[in-house]
């Protein structure tokens, strides 16, 4: 009788461990899928920086900017 009770309890415990491991693996996969989704769909805004060749030689600049240069719109004061 004692052996049958131990085996029945062991099966229940084994099932719980398998379910916990499966839940952990599913959570890990879901978190990584979310990180990949965010990394591939987001486009960060361009930040202000010294463009290559501008400024003094002691300033750091971007090696290759993916942001297009902004063209200043003429204002009323500069148009006159």
C-alpha positions as CSV (number, residue, x, y, z in Angstrom):
1,X,0.0,0.0,0.0
2,X,2.7,2.4,0.8
3,X,4.5,1.8,-2.5
4,X,1.2,2.4,-4.5
5,X,0.7,5.8,-2.7
6,X,4.3,6.9,-3.3
7,X,4.0,6.1,-7.0
8,X,0.7,7.9,-7.3
9,X,2.2,11.0,-5.6
10,X,5.3,10.8,-7.8
11,X,3.2,10.9,-11.0
12,X,1.4,14.0,-9.8
13,X,4.6,15.7,-8.8
14,X,6.2,14.7,-12.2
15,X,3.2,16.2,-14.0
16,X,3.6,19.5,-12.1
17,X,7.3,19.7,-12.9
18,X,6.7,19.0,-16.6
19,X,4.0,21.7,-16.6
20,X,6.2,24.2,-14.9
21,X,9.1,23.6,-17.3
22,X,6.7,23.8,-20.3
23,X,5.3,27.1,-18.9
24,X,8.8,28.5,-18.4
25,X,9.9,27.5,-22.0
26,X,6.7,29.1,-23.4
27,X,7.3,32.3,-21.5
28,X,10.9,32.4,-22.7
29,X,9.8,31.9,-26.3
30,X,7.1,34.6,-26.0
31,X,9.5,37.1,-24.5
32,X,12.1,36.6,-27.2
33,X,9.4,36.8,-29.9
34,X,8.2,40.1,-28.5
35,X,11.8,41.4,-28.4
36,X,12.3,40.4,-32.1
37,X,9.0,42.0,-33.1
38,X,9.8,45.3,-31.4
39,X,13.3,45.4,-32.8
40,X,12.1,44.8,-36.4
41,X,9.1,47.1,-36.3
42,X,10.3,50.2,-34.4
43,X,12.2,53.1,-36.1
44,X,13.9,55.3,-33.6
45,X,13.8,59.0,-34.2
46,X,16.8,60.8,-35.5
47,X,18.8,62.6,-32.8
48,X,20.7,65.8,-33.1
49,X,24.4,65.2,-33.8
50,X,27.3,66.7,-35.7
51,X,27.2,65.4,-39.2
52,X,30.3,64.0,-40.8
53,X,32.7,66.7,-41.9
54,X,30.8,69.5,-40.0
55,X,32.1,71.2,-36.9
56,X,35.6,71.3,-35.5
57,X,38.0,68.3,-35.9
58,X,37.8,67.7,-32.2
59,X,34.0,66.9,-32.2
60,X,32.8,63.4,-32.7
61,X,30.4,62.7,-35.5
62,X,28.3,59.9,-36.8
63,X,30.2,57.6,-39.2
64,X,27.2,57.1,-41.5
65,X,23.9,58.7,-40.6
66,X,20.7,57.0,-41.7
67,X,18.8,60.2,-41.2
68,X,18.5,62.5,-44.1
69,X,19.7,66.0,-43.6
70,X,17.0,68.5,-42.7
71,X,16.7,71.4,-45.1
72,X,15.9,74.6,-43.4
73,X,12.7,76.2,-44.5
74,X,13.1,79.9,-45.4
75,X,11.4,82.2,-42.9
76,X,9.7,85.5,-43.7
77,X,12.7,87.4,-42.3
78,X,15.2,85.6,-44.4
79,X,13.0,85.7,-47.6
80,X,12.9,89.5,-47.5
